[in-house]
Amino acid sequence: RLLIDTTDPGIPAYTKLLKSVLKENDIDIQEIVATHHHIDHVGAIGEVVRHVVQDNNIPISKLVWDDGRNEEIHGRKDLSYTYFNEGHEIKTEGATLKVIHTPGHCDDHAAFVLKEENAILCGDSILGQGTGQFDDLYKFMKSLEKIRSYGSKIIYPGHGPVIVDTEAKINEYIAHRQEREQQILDAMAYADKKPLSSAELTKIVYKGIPDSLMKAAENNLILTLNKMAIEETIGNRAVKDKRSDFCSSKLRLQMEMLLMRSVCDWLSGSILLRLRYQYKLETSQA
């Protein structure tokens, strides 16, 4: 059988449970496959090989990085990955997995289409609960669209319960991010040309969240702005000007975004985002 992902290192209960399941079903592990490099997915690979598989020659595979880098397996310098590309198929008794590249959560993230069940094992691209984290929102949204295009009936997430209403879940993810984009546009429109730091804009968009979550929210906001800049949404998207009585008016927002990171900012972990924008109100008479 194929083992998709493991867990964090140093959790004996995990290897004990895995051994029990294998023995109960009279099966063995033929290959360990990782969805991505994060420690909570690959951290116990070495322990599984040592205590469960007891075979250092078992294949351990994951998606190749775009830059071709090689990685060490946590705690086991004597083991190494074999790398696959998008479209590669991994077969075991009764199951065929097709690799799809789904960057966004991280660049080396892969999901797997389980052909026999019309299902997708999606790692951390979609969670059973919550909305997940991402390193690149533009890529993340494209990956959601790619997963949706397969029309799978079941999603097996890397965390949380199995998802059976797959289209609704993916649409929920996409709608949530689009709502955040509109909130950012509305906040900038109300700022009325005032330069805002990323922290100031975050407090407007994420009003009411606990201070302990503000830094994570600021990071998400910066990633959202990066996506909007790539898509030129910031310069071209029309939003309703709530201060205007003109029903046919639209606000054309033009924005230059400059991320400045000084040595002091970097050491303190803060990023200063200066937003300079000019907007022009067009009415039906223009």
Solvent accessible surface area in square Angstrom, and as a share of the most:
residue,aa,sasa,rsa
1,R,97,0.35
2,L,30,0.15
3,L,25,0.13
4,I,43,0.22
5,D,16,0.08
6,T,16,0.09
7,T,28,0.16
8,D,51,0.27
9,P,45,0.28
10,G,59,0.56
11,I,69,0.35
12,P,105,0.66
13,A,69,0.54
14,Y,50,0.19
15,T,12,0.07
16,K,153,0.65
17,L,115,0.57
18,L,22,0.11
19,K,96,0.41
20,S,56,0.36
21,V,65,0.37
22,L,23,0.11
23,K,174,0.74
24,E,143,0.64
25,N,83,0.42
26,D,130,0.67
27,I,44,0.22
28,D,115,0.59
29,I,19,0.10
30,Q,80,0.36
31,E,27,0.12
32,I,0,0.00
33,V,0,0.00
34,A,1,0.01
35,T,2,0.01
36,H,0,0.00
37,H,66,0.29
38,H,52,0.23
39,I,82,0.42
40,D,44,0.23
41,H,5,0.02
42,V,11,0.06
43,G,1,0.01
44,A,2,0.01
45,I,1,0.00
46,G,3,0.03
47,E,38,0.17
48,V,0,0.00
49,V,0,0.00
50,R,118,0.43
51,H,86,0.38
52,V,22,0.13
53,V,34,0.19
54,Q,141,0.62
55,D,62,0.32
56,N,86,0.44
57,N,134,0.69
58,I,14,0.07
59,P,62,0.39
60,I,4,0.02
61,S,4,0.03
62,K,0,0.00
63,L,5,0.02
64,V,46,0.27
65,W,23,0.08
66,D,123,0.64
67,D,96,0.50
68,G,46,0.44
69,R,113,0.41
70,N,130,0.66
71,E,37,0.17
72,E,125,0.56
73,I,2,0.01
74,H,88,0.39
75,G,70,0.67
76,R,19,0.07
77,K,171,0.73
78,D,95,0.49
79,L,12,0.06
80,S,80,0.52
81,Y,20,0.08
82,T,81,0.47
83,Y,65,0.25
84,F,11,0.05
85,N,96,0.49
86,E,88,0.39
87,G,38,0.36
88,H,86,0.39
89,E,65,0.29
90,I,8,0.04
91,K,133,0.56
92,T,25,0.14
93,E,134,0.60
94,G,65,0.63
95,A,24,0.18
96,T,18,0.11
97,L,7,0.03
98,K,63,0.27
99,V,0,0.00
100,I,1,0.01
101,H,35,0.16
102,T,0,0.00
103,P,25,0.15
104,G,1,0.01
105,H,19,0.08
106,C,3,0.02
107,D,60,0.31
108,D,0,0.00
109,H,0,0.00
110,A,0,0.00
111,A,0,0.00
112,F,0,0.00
113,V,13,0.08
114,L,23,0.11
115,K,99,0.42
116,E,97,0.43
117,E,85,0.38
118,N,60,0.31
119,A,0,0.00
120,I,0,0.00
121,L,33,0.17
122,C,0,0.00
123,G,3,0.03
124,D,9,0.05
125,S,2,0.01
126,I,0,0.00
127,L,31,0.15
128,G,11,0.10
129,Q,134,0.60
130,G,49,0.48
131,T,48,0.28
132,G,13,0.13
133,Q,105,0.47
134,F,8,0.04
135,D,89,0.46
136,D,41,0.21
137,L,2,0.01
138,Y,64,0.24
139,K,71,0.30
140,F,2,0.01
141,M,14,0.06
142,K,100,0.42
143,S,3,0.02
144,L,0,0.00
145,E,78,0.35
146,K,66,0.28
147,I,3,0.02
148,R,92,0.34
149,S,88,0.57
150,Y,77,0.29
151,G,46,0.44
152,S,8,0.05
153,K,137,0.58
154,I,45,0.23
155,I,2,0.01
156,Y,68,0.26
157,P,21,0.13
158,G,33,0.32
159,H,81,0.36
160,G,49,0.47
161,P,74,0.47
162,V,79,0.46
163,I,13,0.07
164,V,113,0.65
165,D,91,0.47
166,T,15,0.09
167,E,110,0.49
168,A,50,0.39
169,K,32,0.14
170,I,5,0.02
171,N,57,0.29
172,E,88,0.40
173,Y,3,0.01
174,I,17,0.09
175,A,56,0.43
176,H,53,0.23
177,R,11,0.04
178,Q,92,0.41
179,E,97,0.44
180,R,45,0.16
181,E,6,0.03
182,Q,54,0.24
183,Q,59,0.26
184,I,1,0.01
185,L,0,0.00
186,D,30,0.16
187,A,7,0.05
188,M,0,0.00
189,A,8,0.06
190,Y,112,0.42
191,A,20,0.15
192,D,79,0.41
193,K,119,0.50
194,K,118,0.50
195,P,85,0.54
196,L,10,0.05
197,S,26,0.17
198,S,1,0.01
199,A,42,0.33
200,E,79,0.35
201,L,0,0.00
202,T,0,0.00
203,K,125,0.53
204,I,86,0.44
205,V,15,0.08
206,Y,19,0.07
207,K,175,0.74
208,G,77,0.74
209,I,47,0.24
210,P,79,0.50
211,D,127,0.66
212,S,101,0.65
213,L,98,0.49
214,M,33,0.15
215,K,112,0.48
216,A,56,0.43
217,A,7,0.06
218,E,13,0.06
219,N,76,0.39
220,N,19,0.10
221,L,1,0.00
222,I,13,0.06
223,L,26,0.13
224,T,1,0.01
225,L,0,0.00
226,N,47,0.24
227,K,13,0.05
228,M,0,0.00
229,A,43,0.33
230,I,99,0.50
231,E,75,0.34
232,E,108,0.49
233,T,20,0.12
234,I,6,0.03
235,G,22,0.21
236,N,89,0.46
237,R,74,0.27
238,A,52,0.41
239,V,7,0.04
240,K,152,0.65
241,D,15,0.08
242,K,127,0.54
243,R,110,0.40
244,S,27,0.18
245,D,141,0.73
246,F,114,0.47
247,C,139,0.83
248,S,71,0.46
249,S,15,0.10
250,K,80,0.34
251,L,0,0.00
252,R,75,0.27
253,L,0,0.00
254,Q,96,0.43
255,M,28,0.12
256,E,106,0.48
257,M,55,0.25
258,L,83,0.41
259,L,76,0.38
260,M,67,0.30
261,R,134,0.49
262,S,59,0.38
263,V,114,0.65
264,C,101,0.60
265,D,35,0.18
266,W,154,0.54
267,L,125,0.62
268,S,83,0.54
269,G,45,0.43
270,S,36,0.23
271,I,44,0.22
272,L,65,0.32
273,L,0,0.00
274,R,88,0.32
275,L,1,0.01
276,R,123,0.45
277,Y,21,0.08
278,Q,117,0.52
279,Y,46,0.18
280,K,128,0.54
281,L,68,0.34
282,E,42,0.19
283,T,33,0.19
284,S,89,0.57
285,Q,165,0.73
286,A,109,0.84
